[in-house]
Amino acid sequence: MISRVIGYTVQVGYRVTNTFSFMRGNVLVLSVSGALGMFARSMVFPYVPLYIMSLGGQPEEIGIVYALGPLGGLLVFPVAGYLAD
């Protein structure tokens, strides 16, 4: 029984390894760190409006805080892309 489980686990491991064989080195590091970063942001973002309101913020200020991220990316991403090339 245990040998069947181990054999199945090895088969699944080979399948996963073959599927993601293109992810090596920096691509793997960037993919994992990006996924973890998105996970962390998705855990924090729902509580940002509550925190701003507890500090006395208005709904307009919450909107501004949420708009700053994409606006910052609009400025930083082209520069970072140029530097990366």
Sequence and secondary structure as in RCSB ss.txt:
>XXXX:A:sequence
MISRVIGYTVQVGYRVTNTFSFMRGNVLVLSVSGALGMFARSMVFPYVPLYIMSLGGQPEEIGIVYALGPLGGLL
VFPVAGYLAD
>XXXX:A:secstr
 HHHHHHHHHHHHHHHHHHTTT  THHHHHHHHHHHHHHHHHHHGGGHHHHHHHTT  HHHHHHHHHHHHHHHHH
HHHHHHHHH 
